[in-house]
Amino acid sequence: MRILVINPNTMPEMTALVARVIEPYLPPDATMVPVTGRFGAHYIASRSASVVAAHAALEAFAEHGQGCDGVYLACFGDPGLLALKEMARIPVIGMAEASSRLAAQKAARFAIVTGGERWGPMLREFVGSIGLGERLAAVETVAPTGADIARDPDGSIAMLAEACRLVARRDGAGAVILGGAGLAGLAARVQPHVDVPVICSAEAGIRMLLEALDQPLHKPRSGDLALPAPVTSTGLSDGLTRLLARP
C-alpha cells in the first residue's frame, strides 16, 4: 500500500511533521510518499495562497500519484480537494473533510480552533460545502499562524486549550477540531484541559483514508466527480499537462 501525502505549501518541515504524526496509524505494509508543494506560499493563510496551493496539490498528484493507492491532502482547508477527487481513480481524503465528519459523529454541534484569522470565513464556507454548515457552532482563530504554533508547540498548549474551552462554553460545541498541519499531534496534549472531545485533524484524515482503502472503490462515471473530458493546456508542468490530456 502506497499513500501519497501532499502538503501543498512549500514548507518541508510541515510535511515532515504531518508524516511523523500519521505514521503510527499506518499498517505494516504501508509506505508513505510525502511531497511538498513545488511552488506557492510558504504557509497558507489567505484565499489567494489557498488557490495557488490547490494548483500545487494537483500538480503533486500528477507528478507523484502513479502507483499510489490513496491520497492524503495534508493541509487543513483542503485546497484542491474536489479537483483531486475528480482526477484520481483512488481515494482522496483531506484533513478538514475528515475531521469535520468525525466531529459531526461525536456531537450535534462542533467547532474548529485554528491559527490565522483569515481562516474563519474560509472554513465556514468549506464546512458548508460538505453539507455540515448547520452543525458548525464556531470557528475560533488564534493570533499565531499554524506555522508559528508548529515552531513553539509547548508555548501554544494553554492558548489552544483556552480557545477550545471558549467555544464549548460560549457556542455550545460538543466537540472541537484542532485544525491545521501545524497543530498536528497537539490534540492529545490539549485534551486533558478541555471537557469535550478534542480532535486532531491530521489523525482524523489518515483514519478516514485507511477506512476508505478498506472499501471497494466506486469512481463515479457521471456527475461532477467523474473523470473530465481531455483538454489541452499551456504553461503547466509536464505531468499536469499529461494528466489533463489523458485523465
LINPE-V658290 format. One record per helix or strand of 3 or more residues. SS is the DSSP state (~ for helix, > for strand). FROM is the first residue (numbers start at 1). LEN is the number of residues. If there is no record, write none. Layout:
BEGIN
SS_FROM_LEN / SS_FROM_LEN
END
This chain:
BEGIN
>_2_6 / ~_12_12 / >_31_6 / ~_47_18 / >_70_4 / ~_81_7 / >_91_4 / ~_95_12 / >_110_6 / ~_119_11 / ~_133_3 / >_136_7 / ~_146_6 / ~_154_18 / >_175_5 / ~_181_3 / ~_187_5 / >_197_4 / ~_201_13 / ~_238_8
END
